[in-house]
Amino acid sequence: MAPDRAREAAAASAPTARPPPAFTTSLVSGAMSGLAVDIIFFPIDTIKTRLQSKQGFAASGAFKGIYSGLASVAVGSAPGAAIFFVTYESMKPALRRQAEAWGWRSEPAVHMLAASTAEAAACLVRVPTEVIKSRQQTAAYGTSTSTRQVLQLVLFEGGGLRALYRGYGSTIAREIPFTCIQFPLYERIKAAFAASNAREGRIPLAAPGASTEHSLPLWQAALSGSCAGAIAAAATTPLDVVKTRIMLERRRTGPSSATTAATAATSPTAAPTTSPSGVNTRLIPTLLHLIRNEGMKGCFAGIVPRTLWIGFGGAVFLGTFEAGVRLLEG
């Protein structure tokens, strides 16, 4: 039988494309995956953030207090991941239908658009907790400052709620390229595993556009997530450094001199330094300043812990989501 006929026959006998997970399934599975990866790999994230801070690794605390900021990220990780997967899973079929209506089929483009939209939505929850977490990880207000105190100081210094979204633009600028690499690659690796399994007779070959989540062994789904995450993490490290610098920059518009002196006394490294206009506040000036003054070493600061964290974290994050979907939907 010709290869095309064989593929058509296999596709005809394959199960119909699995509909996207139900809203509740995506919500619960996404929350589980986000919480799992953030708690397990938090120390690596702390090391990465300290390596990227402008005051340097040692001045930010080195290996001390590597769980500083865990409370804030635990609050935001579950809802952030839940929002991501609810949006991602609901966007994929909608985008496929629209693409087919236009006579245009491109699965990578569907995954890129769905993942980018999902990231923009998830960052509305994630960025405020990232700001607080980053300040605690680098001891910006001292080593004994609680999450609640950091929240109050961020709000006070930044002039209100907008301070919690400091770095939202740079986070989106990092996350969209990241997801445009990660998720098409993740889906592609899963499709390659599915095709290999079909050739060996372990599962039927899915029809084009059909989901392979339920047909793949969990270890294959997890490995797909790990490889895709590691590659995307390494490639987008310079944008991550810029995001970290912007989030850590402190703008003093409100505190009194007494508050400033007290904070400086508890954290000598916390006093802000004068930077050229736009540096550590806007994406492009910060990136250009980083390239000119710190070169490739500065641009890729923290690449090893970031790649390890997201590589192993991708296996846990996406593997836990797949496991949650199977557990809840059977």
C-alpha positions as CSV (number, residue, x, y, z in Angstrom):
1,M,0.0,0.0,0.0
2,A,1.4,3.4,-0.9
3,P,2.5,5.6,2.0
4,D,-0.3,8.1,1.4
5,R,-3.0,5.4,1.3
6,A,-1.6,3.9,4.5
7,R,-1.7,7.2,6.2
8,E,-5.3,7.8,5.0
9,A,-6.3,4.4,6.2
10,A,-4.7,4.9,9.6
11,A,-6.3,8.3,10.0
12,A,-9.7,7.0,9.0
13,S,-9.4,4.3,11.7
14,A,-8.1,6.7,14.3
15,P,-10.2,8.3,17.0
16,T,-11.8,11.6,16.1
17,A,-9.9,14.7,17.3
18,R,-10.3,15.1,21.0
19,P,-12.2,18.2,21.9
20,P,-10.3,20.7,24.1
21,P,-10.4,20.0,27.8
22,A,-13.5,21.3,29.6
23,F,-13.1,24.7,31.3
24,T,-13.0,23.1,34.8
25,T,-10.4,20.5,33.6
26,S,-8.1,23.2,32.2
27,L,-8.6,25.3,35.2
28,V,-7.7,22.6,37.8
29,S,-5.0,20.9,35.7
30,G,-3.4,24.3,34.9
31,A,-3.4,25.3,38.6
32,M,-1.8,22.0,39.6
33,S,0.9,22.3,37.0
34,G,1.8,25.9,37.9
35,L,1.9,25.3,41.6
36,A,4.0,22.1,41.2
37,V,6.7,23.7,39.0
38,D,7.0,26.9,41.0
39,I,7.4,25.1,44.4
40,I,9.8,22.4,43.2
41,F,12.1,24.6,41.2
42,F,11.9,27.9,43.2
43,P,15.5,27.7,44.5
44,I,16.9,27.6,40.9
45,D,14.7,30.6,40.0
46,T,16.1,32.5,42.9
47,I,19.7,31.8,41.9
48,K,18.9,32.9,38.3
49,T,17.3,36.1,39.5
50,R,20.3,37.0,41.7
51,L,22.7,36.3,38.8
52,Q,20.7,38.7,36.6
53,S,20.4,41.5,39.1
54,K,22.6,44.5,38.5
55,Q,24.1,44.5,42.0
56,G,25.3,40.9,41.4
57,F,24.9,37.5,42.8
58,A,26.8,37.9,46.1
59,A,25.2,41.2,47.0
60,S,21.8,39.9,46.3
61,G,22.2,37.1,48.9
62,A,24.1,34.4,47.0
63,F,22.8,31.0,48.3
64,K,21.2,32.4,51.4
65,G,17.4,32.5,51.8
66,I,16.8,30.8,48.5
67,Y,13.1,30.4,49.3
68,S,12.6,34.1,49.8
69,G,9.5,35.2,47.9
70,L,7.9,31.7,47.8
71,A,4.7,32.9,49.4
72,S,4.0,35.5,46.7
73,V,4.7,33.2,43.8
74,A,2.6,30.5,45.4
75,V,-0.3,32.9,45.4
76,G,0.1,33.8,41.7
77,S,1.3,30.6,40.1
78,A,-1.9,28.5,40.4
79,P,-4.3,31.2,39.0
80,G,-1.7,32.3,36.4
81,A,-1.2,28.8,35.0
82,A,-4.9,28.1,35.2
83,I,-5.7,31.2,33.1
84,F,-3.0,30.3,30.6
85,F,-4.2,26.8,29.9
86,V,-7.9,27.8,29.9
87,T,-7.1,30.4,27.2
88,Y,-4.7,28.2,25.3
89,E,-6.9,25.2,25.0
90,S,-10.0,27.3,24.1
91,M,-8.1,29.4,21.5
92,K,-6.6,26.5,19.6
93,P,-9.9,25.1,18.1
94,A,-11.3,28.6,17.5
95,L,-8.2,29.6,15.6
96,R,-8.2,26.4,13.6
97,R,-11.8,27.0,12.6
98,Q,-11.0,30.5,11.5
99,A,-7.9,29.5,9.6
100,E,-9.9,26.8,7.8
101,A,-12.6,29.3,6.9
102,W,-9.9,31.5,5.3
103,G,-8.5,28.4,3.5
104,W,-5.3,28.7,5.4
105,R,-3.8,25.9,7.5
106,S,-0.7,26.3,9.7
107,E,-0.6,24.4,13.0
108,P,2.6,26.2,14.2
109,A,0.9,29.6,13.6
110,V,-2.2,28.4,15.5
111,H,-0.1,27.3,18.5
112,M,1.9,30.6,18.4
113,L,-1.2,32.8,18.4
114,A,-3.0,30.7,21.1
115,A,0.0,30.6,23.4
116,S,0.8,34.3,22.9
117,T,-2.8,35.3,23.8
118,A,-2.7,33.0,26.8
119,E,0.5,34.5,28.0
120,A,-0.8,38.0,27.8
121,A,-3.9,37.0,29.9
122,A,-1.8,35.0,32.4
123,C,0.6,37.9,33.0
124,L,-2.2,40.0,34.3
125,V,-2.0,37.7,37.4
126,R,1.6,36.7,37.2
127,V,3.4,40.0,36.9
128,P,2.4,41.5,40.3
129,T,3.5,38.4,42.1
130,E,6.7,38.4,40.0
131,V,7.5,41.9,41.1
132,I,7.2,41.1,44.8
133,K,9.0,37.8,44.4
134,S,12.0,39.4,42.6
135,R,12.3,42.1,45.3
136,Q,12.4,39.4,48.0
137,Q,14.8,37.1,46.1
138,T,17.3,39.9,45.8
139,A,16.8,41.4,49.3
140,A,15.8,44.7,47.8
141,Y,14.3,45.7,51.2
142,G,16.5,43.6,53.5
143,T,16.6,39.9,54.2
144,S,13.9,39.9,57.0
145,T,11.2,41.8,55.1
146,S,7.9,39.8,54.9
147,T,5.8,39.4,51.7
148,R,3.2,41.8,53.1
149,Q,5.8,44.4,53.9
150,V,7.3,44.2,50.4
151,L,3.9,44.6,48.9
152,Q,3.3,47.7,51.0
153,L,6.7,49.2,50.1
154,V,6.2,48.5,46.4
155,L,2.8,50.2,46.4
156,F,4.1,53.1,48.4
157,E,7.2,53.7,46.3
158,G,5.6,53.2,43.0
159,G,2.5,55.3,43.6
160,G,-0.2,52.6,43.8
161,L,-1.3,49.6,41.9
162,R,0.6,50.5,38.8
163,A,3.8,49.6,40.6
164,L,2.7,46.0,40.7
165,Y,2.7,46.0,36.9
166,R,6.2,47.3,36.6
167,G,7.8,45.2,33.9
168,Y,4.5,44.0,32.4
169,G,5.5,45.1,28.9
170,S,9.0,43.5,29.2
171,T,7.4,40.3,30.5
172,I,5.1,40.1,27.5
173,A,8.1,40.9,25.3
174,R,9.9,38.0,26.8
175,E,7.0,35.6,27.0
176,I,5.6,36.0,23.5
177,P,8.9,35.0,21.8
178,F,9.3,32.3,24.4
179,T,5.9,30.7,23.7
180,C,6.3,31.2,20.0
181,I,9.3,28.9,20.3
182,Q,8.1,26.6,23.0
183,F,4.6,25.6,22.1
184,P,5.0,24.9,18.4
185,L,8.1,22.9,19.2
186,Y,6.3,21.1,22.0
187,E,3.4,20.2,19.7
188,R,5.9,19.2,17.0
189,I,7.8,16.9,19.3
190,K,4.6,15.3,20.5
191,A,3.5,14.7,16.9
192,A,6.9,13.1,16.2
193,F,6.4,10.8,19.2
194,A,2.9,10.0,18.0
195,A,4.0,9.2,14.5
196,S,6.8,6.9,15.9
197,N,4.3,5.1,18.1
198,A,2.0,4.6,15.2
199,R,4.7,3.2,13.0
200,E,5.5,0.7,15.8
201,G,1.9,-0.2,16.2
202,R,1.5,1.1,19.7
203,I,-1.2,3.6,18.9
204,P,-3.2,4.5,15.8
205,L,-2.0,7.5,13.8
206,A,-4.1,10.6,14.5
207,A,-5.8,12.5,11.8
208,P,-4.3,15.8,10.8
209,G,-5.2,18.4,13.5
210,A,-6.2,15.8,16.0
211,S,-4.9,16.0,19.5
212,T,-2.3,13.5,20.6
213,E,-2.4,14.3,24.4
214,H,-4.4,11.2,25.4
215,S,-2.5,8.8,23.2
216,L,1.1,9.6,24.3
217,P,2.7,8.0,27.4
218,L,3.2,10.7,30.1
219,W,6.9,10.4,29.9
220,Q,6.8,11.3,26.2
221,A,4.6,14.3,26.9
222,A,6.9,15.4,29.7
223,L,10.1,15.0,27.6
224,S,8.5,17.0,24.9
225,G,7.8,19.8,27.3
226,S,11.3,19.6,28.7
227,C,13.1,19.8,25.4
228,A,10.9,22.6,24.1
229,G,11.2,24.6,27.3
230,A,15.0,24.3,27.5
231,I,15.5,25.5,23.9
232,A,13.0,28.4,24.3
233,A,14.6,29.4,27.7
234,A,18.1,29.5,26.4
235,A,17.1,31.5,23.3
236,T,15.2,34.2,25.3
237,T,17.6,34.7,28.2
238,P,18.6,38.3,27.1
239,L,14.9,39.3,27.3
240,D,14.6,37.6,30.7
241,V,17.6,39.6,32.0
242,V,16.0,42.8,30.8
243,K,12.7,41.9,32.5
244,T,14.5,41.2,35.7
245,R,16.3,44.5,35.7
246,I,13.1,46.5,35.0
247,M,11.2,44.7,37.8
248,L,14.0,45.3,40.3
249,E,14.4,49.0,39.5
250,R,13.0,51.1,42.3
251,R,11.4,54.4,41.6
252,R,11.3,56.7,44.7
253,T,8.3,59.0,44.2
254,G,6.7,58.8,47.6
255,P,8.8,57.7,50.6
256,S,10.0,60.2,53.1
257,S,13.7,60.6,53.9
258,A,13.2,58.7,57.1
259,T,11.8,55.7,55.2
260,T,14.6,55.9,52.6
261,A,17.2,56.0,55.4
262,A,15.6,53.1,57.2
263,T,15.5,51.0,54.1
264,A,19.1,51.8,53.1
265,A,20.2,50.9,56.6
266,T,18.6,47.4,56.5
267,S,19.7,46.8,52.9
268,P,22.9,48.7,51.8
269,T,22.5,47.3,48.3
270,A,19.0,48.6,47.9
271,A,19.8,52.3,47.3
272,P,19.0,53.1,43.7
273,T,21.7,54.2,41.3
274,T,21.5,56.8,38.5
275,S,21.1,55.3,35.1
276,P,20.8,56.8,31.6
277,S,17.2,57.7,30.6
278,G,15.1,54.7,30.0
279,V,17.6,52.2,31.3
280,N,15.9,49.7,33.7
281,T,12.5,51.2,33.0
282,R,12.0,50.5,29.2
283,L,12.7,47.5,27.1
284,I,14.8,48.8,24.2
285,P,17.0,51.2,26.2
286,T,17.7,48.5,28.8
287,L,18.6,45.9,26.2
288,L,20.9,48.3,24.4
289,H,22.6,49.4,27.6
290,L,23.0,45.8,28.6
291,I,24.7,44.9,25.3
292,R,27.0,47.9,25.3
293,N,28.1,47.7,28.9
294,E,28.0,44.0,29.8
295,G,28.2,42.3,26.4
296,M,27.2,38.7,25.8
297,K,28.1,37.7,29.4
298,G,25.5,40.2,30.8
299,C,22.9,39.3,28.1
300,F,23.1,35.6,29.0
301,A,23.5,36.0,32.8
302,G,21.7,33.1,34.5
303,I,21.4,31.1,31.3
304,V,22.4,27.8,33.0
305,P,19.9,27.9,35.9
306,R,17.2,29.4,33.6
307,T,17.7,26.6,31.1
308,L,17.8,23.9,33.8
309,W,14.8,25.4,35.7
310,I,12.6,25.7,32.6
311,G,13.9,22.5,31.0
312,F,13.1,20.3,34.0
313,G,10.2,22.6,34.9
314,G,8.7,22.2,31.4
315,A,8.5,18.4,32.0
316,V,6.8,19.0,35.3
317,F,4.6,21.8,34.1
318,L,3.3,20.3,30.8
319,G,3.5,16.7,32.2
320,T,1.4,17.6,35.2
321,F,-1.1,19.3,33.0
322,E,-1.5,16.3,30.7
323,A,-1.8,14.0,33.8
324,G,-4.4,16.3,35.3
325,V,-6.5,16.3,32.1
326,R,-6.4,12.5,31.9
327,L,-7.2,12.1,35.5
328,L,-10.2,14.4,35.3
329,E,-11.5,13.4,31.9
330,G,-10.6,9.7,31.9
